[in-house]
């Protein structure tokens, strides 16, 4: 969750290109039908689509979760 908010893309263990998520954006995907990390990642991407400001957001989220082997 911290890696969705922070600005530390140069971490050695985790590839963290994501930053700027709010607490609401992080917790909104946590609905009763989300029971796995993979479902959470998919819902997070669905609720926070790519935009003109960040056309690579879905790829960045996937990269971050892949760093954690999800």
mmCIF file of the N, C-alpha and C atoms, coordinates in Angstrom:
data_MODEL
# 
_entry.id   MODEL 
# 
loop_
_atom_site.group_PDB 
_atom_site.id 
_atom_site.type_symbol 
_atom_site.label_atom_id 
_atom_site.label_alt_id 
_atom_site.label_comp_id 
_atom_site.label_asym_id 
_atom_site.label_entity_id 
_atom_site.label_seq_id 
_atom_site.pdbx_PDB_ins_code 
_atom_site.Cartn_x 
_atom_site.Cartn_y 
_atom_site.Cartn_z 
_atom_site.occupancy 
_atom_site.B_iso_or_equiv 
_atom_site.pdbx_formal_charge 
_atom_site.auth_seq_id 
_atom_site.auth_comp_id 
_atom_site.auth_asym_id 
_atom_site.auth_atom_id 
_atom_site.pdbx_PDB_model_num 
ATOM 1   N N  . UNK A 1 1  ? 0.827   -1.186  0.000   1.00 0.00 ? 1  UNK A N  1 
ATOM 2   C CA . UNK A 1 1  ? 0.000   0.000   0.000   1.00 0.00 ? 1  UNK A CA 1 
ATOM 3   C C  . UNK A 1 1  ? 0.877   1.258   0.000   1.00 0.00 ? 1  UNK A C  1 
ATOM 4   N N  . UNK A 1 2  ? 1.941   1.216   0.773   1.00 0.00 ? 2  UNK A N  1 
ATOM 5   C CA . UNK A 1 2  ? 2.850   2.365   0.821   1.00 0.00 ? 2  UNK A CA 1 
ATOM 6   C C  . UNK A 1 2  ? 3.446   2.646   -0.555  1.00 0.00 ? 2  UNK A C  1 
ATOM 7   N N  . UNK A 1 3  ? 3.765   1.586   -1.296  1.00 0.00 ? 3  UNK A N  1 
ATOM 8   C CA . UNK A 1 3  ? 4.378   1.786   -2.605  1.00 0.00 ? 3  UNK A CA 1 
ATOM 9   C C  . UNK A 1 3  ? 3.427   2.394   -3.626  1.00 0.00 ? 3  UNK A C  1 
ATOM 10  N N  . UNK A 1 4  ? 2.136   2.379   -3.360  1.00 0.00 ? 4  UNK A N  1 
ATOM 11  C CA . UNK A 1 4  ? 1.190   3.057   -4.251  1.00 0.00 ? 4  UNK A CA 1 
ATOM 12  C C  . UNK A 1 4  ? 1.169   4.561   -3.996  1.00 0.00 ? 4  UNK A C  1 
ATOM 13  N N  . UNK A 1 5  ? 1.630   4.981   -2.828  1.00 0.00 ? 5  UNK A N  1 
ATOM 14  C CA . UNK A 1 5  ? 1.584   6.398   -2.466  1.00 0.00 ? 5  UNK A CA 1 
ATOM 15  C C  . UNK A 1 5  ? 2.931   7.100   -2.570  1.00 0.00 ? 5  UNK A C  1 
ATOM 16  N N  . UNK A 1 6  ? 4.009   6.393   -2.275  1.00 0.00 ? 6  UNK A N  1 
ATOM 17  C CA . UNK A 1 6  ? 5.309   7.045   -2.126  1.00 0.00 ? 6  UNK A CA 1 
ATOM 18  C C  . UNK A 1 6  ? 5.947   7.398   -3.459  1.00 0.00 ? 6  UNK A C  1 
ATOM 19  N N  . UNK A 1 7  ? 7.076   8.038   -3.368  1.00 0.00 ? 7  UNK A N  1 
ATOM 20  C CA . UNK A 1 7  ? 7.829   8.453   -4.543  1.00 0.00 ? 7  UNK A CA 1 
ATOM 21  C C  . UNK A 1 7  ? 9.253   7.916   -4.438  1.00 0.00 ? 7  UNK A C  1 
ATOM 22  N N  . UNK A 1 8  ? 9.381   6.588   -4.444  1.00 0.00 ? 8  UNK A N  1 
ATOM 23  C CA . UNK A 1 8  ? 10.709  5.971   -4.345  1.00 0.00 ? 8  UNK A CA 1 
ATOM 24  C C  . UNK A 1 8  ? 10.918  4.975   -5.484  1.00 0.00 ? 8  UNK A C  1 
ATOM 25  N N  . UNK A 1 9  ? 11.026  5.482   -6.729  1.00 0.00 ? 9  UNK A N  1 
ATOM 26  C CA . UNK A 1 9  ? 11.172  4.574   -7.863  1.00 0.00 ? 9  UNK A CA 1 
ATOM 27  C C  . UNK A 1 9  ? 12.518  3.858   -7.911  1.00 0.00 ? 9  UNK A C  1 
ATOM 28  N N  . UNK A 1 10 ? 13.494  4.295   -7.128  1.00 0.00 ? 10 UNK A N  1 
ATOM 29  C CA . UNK A 1 10 ? 14.827  3.712   -7.173  1.00 0.00 ? 10 UNK A CA 1 
ATOM 30  C C  . UNK A 1 10 ? 15.083  2.635   -6.142  1.00 0.00 ? 10 UNK A C  1 
ATOM 31  N N  . UNK A 1 11 ? 14.030  2.053   -5.571  1.00 0.00 ? 11 UNK A N  1 
ATOM 32  C CA . UNK A 1 11 ? 14.222  0.992   -4.588  1.00 0.00 ? 11 UNK A CA 1 
ATOM 33  C C  . UNK A 1 11 ? 14.961  -0.175  -5.235  1.00 0.00 ? 11 UNK A C  1 
ATOM 34  N N  . UNK A 1 12 ? 15.764  -0.884  -4.443  1.00 0.00 ? 12 UNK A N  1 
ATOM 35  C CA . UNK A 1 12 ? 16.566  -1.967  -4.987  1.00 0.00 ? 12 UNK A CA 1 
ATOM 36  C C  . UNK A 1 12 ? 15.799  -3.275  -5.088  1.00 0.00 ? 12 UNK A C  1 
ATOM 37  N N  . UNK A 1 13 ? 14.882  -3.530  -4.178  1.00 0.00 ? 13 UNK A N  1 
ATOM 38  C CA . UNK A 1 13 ? 14.179  -4.805  -4.124  1.00 0.00 ? 13 UNK A CA 1 
ATOM 39  C C  . UNK A 1 13 ? 12.892  -4.769  -4.940  1.00 0.00 ? 13 UNK A C  1 
ATOM 40  N N  . UNK A 1 14 ? 12.222  -3.635  -4.969  1.00 0.00 ? 14 UNK A N  1 
ATOM 41  C CA . UNK A 1 14 ? 10.913  -3.507  -5.598  1.00 0.00 ? 14 UNK A CA 1 
ATOM 42  C C  . UNK A 1 14 ? 10.979  -2.495  -6.731  1.00 0.00 ? 14 UNK A C  1 
ATOM 43  N N  . UNK A 1 15 ? 10.416  -2.853  -7.880  1.00 0.00 ? 15 UNK A N  1 
ATOM 44  C CA . UNK A 1 15 ? 10.302  -1.914  -8.990  1.00 0.00 ? 15 UNK A CA 1 
ATOM 45  C C  . UNK A 1 15 ? 9.035   -1.095  -8.744  1.00 0.00 ? 15 UNK A C  1 
ATOM 46  N N  . UNK A 1 16 ? 9.207   0.127   -8.292  1.00 0.00 ? 16 UNK A N  1 
ATOM 47  C CA . UNK A 1 16 ? 8.093   0.949   -7.817  1.00 0.00 ? 16 UNK A CA 1 
ATOM 48  C C  . UNK A 1 16 ? 7.900   2.197   -8.676  1.00 0.00 ? 16 UNK A C  1 
ATOM 49  N N  . UNK A 1 17 ? 7.276   2.064   -9.861  1.00 0.00 ? 17 UNK A N  1 
ATOM 50  C CA . UNK A 1 17 ? 7.045   3.237   -10.697 1.00 0.00 ? 17 UNK A CA 1 
ATOM 51  C C  . UNK A 1 17 ? 5.764   3.994   -10.341 1.00 0.00 ? 17 UNK A C  1 
ATOM 52  N N  . UNK A 1 18 ? 5.012   3.508   -9.343  1.00 0.00 ? 18 UNK A N  1 
ATOM 53  C CA . UNK A 1 18 ? 3.710   4.081   -8.997  1.00 0.00 ? 18 UNK A CA 1 
ATOM 54  C C  . UNK A 1 18 ? 3.856   5.086   -7.856  1.00 0.00 ? 18 UNK A C  1 
ATOM 55  N N  . UNK A 1 19 ? 3.109   6.176   -7.936  1.00 0.00 ? 19 UNK A N  1 
ATOM 56  C CA . UNK A 1 19 ? 3.077   7.134   -6.835  1.00 0.00 ? 19 UNK A CA 1 
ATOM 57  C C  . UNK A 1 19 ? 1.807   7.953   -6.903  1.00 0.00 ? 19 UNK A C  1 
ATOM 58  N N  . UNK A 1 20 ? 1.470   8.556   -5.796  1.00 0.00 ? 20 UNK A N  1 
ATOM 59  C CA . UNK A 1 20 ? 0.394   9.524   -5.770  1.00 0.00 ? 20 UNK A CA 1 
ATOM 60  C C  . UNK A 1 20 ? -0.996  9.004   -5.485  1.00 0.00 ? 20 UNK A C  1 
ATOM 61  N N  . UNK A 1 21 ? -1.141  7.720   -5.169  1.00 0.00 ? 21 UNK A N  1 
ATOM 62  C CA . UNK A 1 21 ? -2.468  7.220   -4.827  1.00 0.00 ? 21 UNK A CA 1 
ATOM 63  C C  . UNK A 1 21 ? -2.883  7.757   -3.468  1.00 0.00 ? 21 UNK A C  1 
ATOM 64  N N  . UNK A 1 22 ? -4.169  8.010   -3.324  1.00 0.00 ? 22 UNK A N  1 
ATOM 65  C CA . UNK A 1 22 ? -4.709  8.455   -2.041  1.00 0.00 ? 22 UNK A CA 1 
ATOM 66  C C  . UNK A 1 22 ? -5.180  7.234   -1.249  1.00 0.00 ? 22 UNK A C  1 
ATOM 67  N N  . UNK A 1 23 ? -5.425  7.433   0.028   1.00 0.00 ? 23 UNK A N  1 
ATOM 68  C CA . UNK A 1 23 ? -5.958  6.356   0.863   1.00 0.00 ? 23 UNK A CA 1 
ATOM 69  C C  . UNK A 1 23 ? -7.277  5.836   0.290   1.00 0.00 ? 23 UNK A C  1 
ATOM 70  N N  . UNK A 1 24 ? -8.130  6.739   -0.155  1.00 0.00 ? 24 UNK A N  1 
ATOM 71  C CA . UNK A 1 24 ? -9.412  6.338   -0.742  1.00 0.00 ? 24 UNK A CA 1 
ATOM 72  C C  . UNK A 1 24 ? -9.216  5.485   -1.983  1.00 0.00 ? 24 UNK A C  1 
ATOM 73  N N  . UNK A 1 25 ? -8.300  5.887   -2.851  1.00 0.00 ? 25 UNK A N  1 
ATOM 74  C CA . UNK A 1 25 ? -8.043  5.111   -4.062  1.00 0.00 ? 25 UNK A CA 1 
ATOM 75  C C  . UNK A 1 25 ? -7.502  3.716   -3.724  1.00 0.00 ? 25 UNK A C  1 
ATOM 76  N N  . UNK A 1 26 ? -6.747  3.616   -2.661  1.00 0.00 ? 26 UNK A N  1 
ATOM 77  C CA . UNK A 1 26 ? -6.175  2.331   -2.262  1.00 0.00 ? 26 UNK A CA 1 
ATOM 78  C C  . UNK A 1 26 ? -7.225  1.413   -1.651  1.00 0.00 ? 26 UNK A C  1 
ATOM 79  N N  . UNK A 1 27 ? -8.116  1.975   -0.846  1.00 0.00 ? 27 UNK A N  1 
ATOM 80  C CA . UNK A 1 27 ? -9.081  1.137   -0.134  1.00 0.00 ? 27 UNK A CA 1 
ATOM 81  C C  . UNK A 1 27 ? -10.403 0.925   -0.872  1.00 0.00 ? 27 UNK A C  1 
ATOM 82  N N  . UNK A 1 28 ? -10.763 1.773   -1.826  1.00 0.00 ? 28 UNK A N  1 
ATOM 83  C CA . UNK A 1 28 ? -12.012 1.585   -2.568  1.00 0.00 ? 28 UNK A CA 1 
ATOM 84  C C  . UNK A 1 28 ? -12.115 0.234   -3.274  1.00 0.00 ? 28 UNK A C  1 
ATOM 85  N N  . UNK A 1 29 ? -11.031 -0.309  -3.827  1.00 0.00 ? 29 UNK A N  1 
ATOM 86  C CA . UNK A 1 29 ? -11.133 -1.618  -4.490  1.00 0.00 ? 29 UNK A CA 1 
ATOM 87  C C  . UNK A 1 29 ? -11.378 -2.783  -3.522  1.00 0.00 ? 29 UNK A C  1 
ATOM 88  N N  . UNK A 1 30 ? -11.184 -2.564  -2.246  1.00 0.00 ? 30 UNK A N  1 
ATOM 89  C CA . UNK A 1 30 ? -11.340 -3.644  -1.267  1.00 0.00 ? 30 UNK A CA 1 
ATOM 90  C C  . UNK A 1 30 ? -12.815 -3.875  -0.958  1.00 0.00 ? 30 UNK A C  1 
ATOM 91  N N  . UNK A 1 31 ? -13.478 -4.578  -1.844  1.00 0.00 ? 31 UNK A N  1 
ATOM 92  C CA . UNK A 1 31 ? -14.881 -4.937  -1.685  1.00 0.00 ? 31 UNK A CA 1 
ATOM 93  C C  . UNK A 1 31 ? -14.967 -6.402  -1.264  1.00 0.00 ? 31 UNK A C  1 
ATOM 94  N N  . UNK A 1 32 ? -16.133 -6.828  -0.845  1.00 0.00 ? 32 UNK A N  1 
ATOM 95  C CA . UNK A 1 32 ? -16.300 -8.190  -0.328  1.00 0.00 ? 32 UNK A CA 1 
ATOM 96  C C  . UNK A 1 32 ? -16.010 -9.266  -1.374  1.00 0.00 ? 32 UNK A C  1 
ATOM 97  N N  . UNK A 1 33 ? -16.132 -8.948  -2.661  1.00 0.00 ? 33 UNK A N  1 
ATOM 98  C CA . UNK A 1 33 ? -15.860 -9.941  -3.699  1.00 0.00 ? 33 UNK A CA 1 
ATOM 99  C C  . UNK A 1 33 ? -14.382 -10.019 -4.075  1.00 0.00 ? 33 UNK A C  1 
ATOM 100 N N  . UNK A 1 34 ? -13.557 -9.166  -3.522  1.00 0.00 ? 34 UNK A N  1 
ATOM 101 C CA . UNK A 1 34 ? -12.111 -9.182  -3.781  1.00 0.00 ? 34 UNK A CA 1 
ATOM 102 C C  . UNK A 1 34 ? -11.447 -9.992  -2.676  1.00 0.00 ? 34 UNK A C  1 
ATOM 103 N N  . UNK A 1 35 ? -10.991 -11.191 -3.049  1.00 0.00 ? 35 UNK A N  1 
ATOM 104 C CA . UNK A 1 35 ? -10.445 -12.102 -2.037  1.00 0.00 ? 35 UNK A CA 1 
ATOM 105 C C  . UNK A 1 35 ? -8.998  -12.506 -2.293  1.00 0.00 ? 35 UNK A C  1 
ATOM 106 N N  . UNK A 1 36 ? -8.403  -12.018 -3.383  1.00 0.00 ? 36 UNK A N  1 
ATOM 107 C CA . UNK A 1 36 ? -7.004  -12.332 -3.672  1.00 0.00 ? 36 UNK A CA 1 
ATOM 108 C C  . UNK A 1 36 ? -6.271  -11.050 -4.063  1.00 0.00 ? 36 UNK A C  1 
ATOM 109 N N  . UNK A 1 37 ? -4.972  -11.101 -4.020  1.00 0.00 ? 37 UNK A N  1 
ATOM 110 C CA . UNK A 1 37 ? -4.163  -9.950  -4.428  1.00 0.00 ? 37 UNK A CA 1 
ATOM 111 C C  . UNK A 1 37 ? -4.363  -9.682  -5.917  1.00 0.00 ? 37 UNK A C  1 
ATOM 112 N N  . UNK A 1 38 ? -4.483  -10.731 -6.705  1.00 0.00 ? 38 UNK A N  1 
ATOM 113 C CA . UNK A 1 38 ? -4.683  -10.573 -8.144  1.00 0.00 ? 38 UNK A CA 1 
ATOM 114 C C  . UNK A 1 38 ? -6.017  -9.867  -8.430  1.00 0.00 ? 38 UNK A C  1 
ATOM 115 N N  . UNK A 1 39 ? -7.055  -10.211 -7.689  1.00 0.00 ? 39 UNK A N  1 
ATOM 116 C CA . UNK A 1 39 ? -8.347  -9.530  -7.855  1.00 0.00 ? 39 UNK A CA 1 
ATOM 117 C C  . UNK A 1 39 ? -8.242  -8.069  -7.420  1.00 0.00 ? 39 UNK A C  1 
ATOM 118 N N  . UNK A 1 40 ? -7.497  -7.822  -6.353  1.00 0.00 ? 40 UNK A N  1 
ATOM 119 C CA . UNK A 1 40 ? -7.296  -6.444  -5.893  1.00 0.00 ? 40 UNK A CA 1 
ATOM 120 C C  . UNK A 1 40 ? -6.584  -5.628  -6.967  1.00 0.00 ? 40 UNK A C  1 
ATOM 121 N N  . UNK A 1 41 ? -5.531  -6.206  -7.538  1.00 0.00 ? 41 UNK A N  1 
ATOM 122 C CA . UNK A 1 41 ? -4.783  -5.500  -8.588  1.00 0.00 ? 41 UNK A CA 1 
ATOM 123 C C  . UNK A 1 41 ? -5.707  -5.168  -9.763  1.00 0.00 ? 41 UNK A C  1 
ATOM 124 N N  . UNK A 1 42 ? -6.506  -6.132  -10.196 1.00 0.00 ? 42 UNK A N  1 
ATOM 125 C CA . UNK A 1 42 ? -7.417  -5.914  -11.320 1.00 0.00 ? 42 UNK A CA 1 
ATOM 126 C C  . UNK A 1 42 ? -8.440  -4.820  -10.996 1.00 0.00 ? 42 UNK A C  1 
ATOM 127 N N  . UNK A 1 43 ? -8.981  -4.844  -9.807  1.00 0.00 ? 43 UNK A N  1 
ATOM 128 C CA . UNK A 1 43 ? -9.980  -3.834  -9.400  1.00 0.00 ? 43 UNK A CA 1 
ATOM 129 C C  . UNK A 1 43 ? -9.321  -2.463  -9.275  1.00 0.00 ? 43 UNK A C  1 
ATOM 130 N N  . UNK A 1 44 ? -8.113  -2.410  -8.742  1.00 0.00 ? 44 UNK A N  1 
ATOM 131 C CA . UNK A 1 44 ? -7.378  -1.148  -8.624  1.00 0.00 ? 44 UNK A CA 1 
ATOM 132 C C  . UNK A 1 44 ? -7.172  -0.527  -10.003 1.00 0.00 ? 44 UNK A C  1 
ATOM 133 N N  . UNK A 1 45 ? -6.795  -1.350  -10.966 1.00 0.00 ? 45 UNK A N  1 
ATOM 134 C CA . UNK A 1 45 ? -6.602  -0.863  -12.332 1.00 0.00 ? 45 UNK A CA 1 
ATOM 135 C C  . UNK A 1 45 ? -7.933  -0.422  -12.936 1.00 0.00 ? 45 UNK A C  1 
ATOM 136 N N  . UNK A 1 46 ? -8.979  -1.199  -12.710 1.00 0.00 ? 46 UNK A N  1 
ATOM 137 C CA . UNK A 1 46 ? -10.301 -0.864  -13.243 1.00 0.00 ? 46 UNK A CA 1 
ATOM 138 C C  . UNK A 1 46 ? -10.813 0.463   -12.697 1.00 0.00 ? 46 UNK A C  1 
ATOM 139 N N  . UNK A 1 47 ? -10.605 0.699   -11.416 1.00 0.00 ? 47 UNK A N  1 
ATOM 140 C CA . UNK A 1 47 ? -11.107 1.922   -10.782 1.00 0.00 ? 47 UNK A CA 1 
ATOM 141 C C  . UNK A 1 47 ? -10.193 3.122   -10.995 1.00 0.00 ? 47 UNK A C  1 
ATOM 142 N N  . UNK A 1 48 ? -8.988  2.884   -11.469 1.00 0.00 ? 48 UNK A N  1 
ATOM 143 C CA . UNK A 1 48 ? -8.024  3.965   -11.714 1.00 0.00 ? 48 UNK A CA 1 
ATOM 144 C C  . UNK A 1 48 ? -7.419  3.787   -13.101 1.00 0.00 ? 48 UNK A C  1 
ATOM 145 N N  . UNK A 1 49 ? -8.199  4.042   -14.141 1.00 0.00 ? 49 UNK A N  1 
ATOM 146 C CA . UNK A 1 49 ? -7.734  3.775   -15.511 1.00 0.00 ? 49 UNK A CA 1 
ATOM 147 C C  . UNK A 1 49 ? -6.630  4.732   -15.942 1.00 0.00 ? 49 UNK A C  1 
ATOM 148 N N  . UNK A 1 50 ? -5.972  4.349   -17.032 1.00 0.00 ? 50 UNK A N  1 
ATOM 149 C CA . UNK A 1 50 ? -4.983  5.234   -17.633 1.00 0.00 ? 50 UNK A CA 1 
ATOM 150 C C  . UNK A 1 50 ? -5.649  6.568   -17.947 1.00 0.00 ? 50 UNK A C  1 
ATOM 151 N N  . UNK A 1 51 ? -4.852  7.614   -17.937 1.00 0.00 ? 51 UNK A N  1 
ATOM 152 C CA . UNK A 1 51 ? -5.378  8.945   -18.228 1.00 0.00 ? 51 UNK A CA 1 
ATOM 153 C C  . UNK A 1 51 ? -4.361  9.708   -19.050 1.00 0.00 ? 51 UNK A C  1 
ATOM 154 N N  . UNK A 1 52 ? -4.736  10.866  -19.484 1.00 0.00 ? 52 UNK A N  1 
ATOM 155 C CA . UNK A 1 52 ? -3.800  11.714  -20.211 1.00 0.00 ? 52 UNK A CA 1 
ATOM 156 C C  . UNK A 1 52 ? -2.610  12.058  -19.323 1.00 0.00 ? 52 UNK A C  1 
ATOM 157 N N  . UNK A 1 53 ? -2.880  12.272  -18.034 1.00 0.00 ? 53 UNK A N  1 
ATOM 158 C CA . UNK A 1 53 ? -1.806  12.608  -17.089 1.00 0.00 ? 53 UNK A CA 1 
ATOM 159 C C  . UNK A 1 53 ? -0.851  11.437  -16.882 1.00 0.00 ? 53 UNK A C  1 
ATOM 160 N N  . UNK A 1 54 ? -1.394  10.214  -16.916 1.00 0.00 ? 54 UNK A N  1 
ATOM 161 C CA . UNK A 1 54 ? -0.544  9.033   -16.746 1.00 0.00 ? 54 UNK A CA 1 
ATOM 162 C C  . UNK A 1 54 ? -1.064  7.913   -17.642 1.00 0.00 ? 54 UNK A C  1 
ATOM 163 N N  . UNK A 1 55 ? -0.630  7.899   -18.917 1.00 0.00 ? 55 UNK A N  1 
ATOM 164 C CA . UNK A 1 55 ? -1.123  6.900   -19.859 1.00 0.00 ? 55 UNK A CA 1 
ATOM 165 C C  . UNK A 1 55 ? -0.583  5.496   -19.598 1.00 0.00 ? 55 UNK A C  1 
ATOM 166 N N  . UNK A 1 56 ? 0.351   5.355   -18.681 1.00 0.00 ? 56 UNK A N  1 
ATOM 167 C CA . UNK A 1 56 ? 0.962   4.055   -18.386 1.00 0.00 ? 56 UNK A CA 1 
ATOM 168 C C  . UNK A 1 56 ? 0.594   3.518   -17.010 1.00 0.00 ? 56 UNK A C  1 
ATOM 169 N N  . UNK A 1 57 ? -0.435  4.048   -16.379 1.00 0.00 ? 57 UNK A N  1 
ATOM 170 C CA . UNK A 1 57 ? -0.744  3.687   -15.003 1.00 0.00 ? 57 UNK A CA 1 
ATOM 171 C C  . UNK A 1 57 ? -0.998  2.194   -14.826 1.00 0.00 ? 57 UNK A C  1 
ATOM 172 N N  . UNK A 1 58 ? -1.779  1.580   -15.697 1.00 0.00 ? 58 UNK A N  1 
ATOM 173 C CA . UNK A 1 58 ? -2.065  0.148   -15.533 1.00 0.00 ? 58 UNK A CA 1 
ATOM 174 C C  . UNK A 1 58 ? -0.793  -0.683  -15.642 1.00 0.00 ? 58 UNK A C  1 
ATOM 175 N N  . UNK A 1 59 ? 0.102   -0.315  -16.534 1.00 0.00 ? 59 UNK A N  1 
ATOM 176 C CA . UNK A 1 59 ? 1.383   -1.017  -16.660 1.00 0.00 ? 59 UNK A CA 1 
ATOM 177 C C  . UNK A 1 59 ? 2.232   -0.807  -15.415 1.00 0.00 ? 59 UNK A C  1 
ATOM 178 N N  . UNK A 1 60 ? 2.232   0.398   -14.876 1.00 0.00 ? 60 UNK A N  1 
ATOM 179 C CA . UNK A 1 60 ? 3.010   0.685   -13.671 1.00 0.00 ? 60 UNK A CA 1 
ATOM 180 C C  . UNK A 1 60 ? 2.485   -0.110  -12.477 1.00 0.00 ? 60 UNK A C  1 
ATOM 181 N N  . UNK A 1 61 ? 1.170   -0.201  -12.339 1.00 0.00 ? 61 UNK A N  1 
ATOM 182 C CA . UNK A 1 61 ? 0.588   -0.984  -11.244 1.00 0.00 ? 61 UNK A CA 1 
ATOM 183 C C  . UNK A 1 61 ? 0.962   -2.450  -11.399 1.00 0.00 ? 61 UNK A C  1 
ATOM 184 N N  . UNK A 1 62 ? 0.854   -2.976  -12.612 1.00 0.00 ? 62 UNK A N  1 
ATOM 185 C CA . UNK A 1 62 ? 1.214   -4.374  -12.867 1.00 0.00 ? 62 UNK A CA 1 
ATOM 186 C C  . UNK A 1 62 ? 2.685   -4.621  -12.560 1.00 0.00 ? 62 UNK A C  1 
ATOM 187 N N  . UNK A 1 63 ? 3.547   -3.698  -12.929 1.00 0.00 ? 63 UNK A N  1 
ATOM 188 C CA . UNK A 1 63 ? 4.980   -3.811  -12.636 1.00 0.00 ? 63 UNK A CA 1 
ATOM 189 C C  . UNK A 1 63 ? 5.233   -3.869  -11.144 1.00 0.00 ? 63 UNK A C  1 
ATOM 190 N N  . UNK A 1 64 ? 4.568   -2.999  -10.397 1.00 0.00 ? 64 UNK A N  1 
ATOM 191 C CA . UNK A 1 64 ? 4.738   -2.979  -8.947  1.00 0.00 ? 64 UNK A CA 1 
ATOM 192 C C  . UNK A 1 64 ? 4.299   -4.300  -8.333  1.00 0.00 ? 64 UNK A C  1 
ATOM 193 N N  . UNK A 1 65 ? 3.114   -4.778  -8.690  1.00 0.00 ? 65 UNK A N  1 
ATOM 194 C CA . UNK A 1 65 ? 2.614   -6.034  -8.128  1.00 0.00 ? 65 UNK A CA 1 
ATOM 195 C C  . UNK A 1 65 ? 3.488   -7.215  -8.541  1.00 0.00 ? 65 UNK A C  1 
ATOM 196 N N  . UNK A 1 66 ? 4.030   -7.195  -9.758  1.00 0.00 ? 66 UNK A N  1 
ATOM 197 C CA . UNK A 1 66 ? 4.925   -8.252  -10.210 1.00 0.00 ? 66 UNK A CA 1 
ATOM 198 C C  . UNK A 1 66 ? 6.193   -8.287  -9.358  1.00 0.00 ? 66 UNK A C  1 
ATOM 199 N N  . UNK A 1 67 ? 6.658   -7.128  -8.932  1.00 0.00 ? 67 UNK A N  1 
ATOM 200 C CA . UNK A 1 67 ? 7.835   -7.071  -8.056  1.00 0.00 ? 67 UNK A CA 1 
ATOM 201 C C  . UNK A 1 67 ? 7.617   -7.827  -6.752  1.00 0.00 ? 67 UNK A C  1 
ATOM 202 N N  . UNK A 1 68 ? 6.358   -7.903  -6.353  1.00 0.00 ? 68 UNK A N  1 
ATOM 203 C CA . UNK A 1 68 ? 5.999   -8.656  -5.135  1.00 0.00 ? 68 UNK A CA 1 
ATOM 204 C C  . UNK A 1 68 ? 5.538   -10.077 -5.466  1.00 0.00 ? 68 UNK A C  1 
ATOM 205 N N  . UNK A 1 69 ? 5.776   -10.480 -6.717  1.00 0.00 ? 69 UNK A N  1 
ATOM 206 C CA . UNK A 1 69 ? 5.443   -11.837 -7.201  1.00 0.00 ? 69 UNK A CA 1 
ATOM 207 C C  . UNK A 1 69 ? 3.940   -12.103 -7.220  1.00 0.00 ? 69 UNK A C  1 
ATOM 208 N N  . UNK A 1 70 ? 3.146   -11.077 -7.540  1.00 0.00 ? 70 UNK A N  1 
ATOM 209 C CA . UNK A 1 70 ? 1.697   -11.226 -7.724  1.00 0.00 ? 70 UNK A CA 1 
ATOM 210 C C  . UNK A 1 70 ? 1.315   -10.837 -9.114  1.00 0.00 ? 70 UNK A C  1 
# 
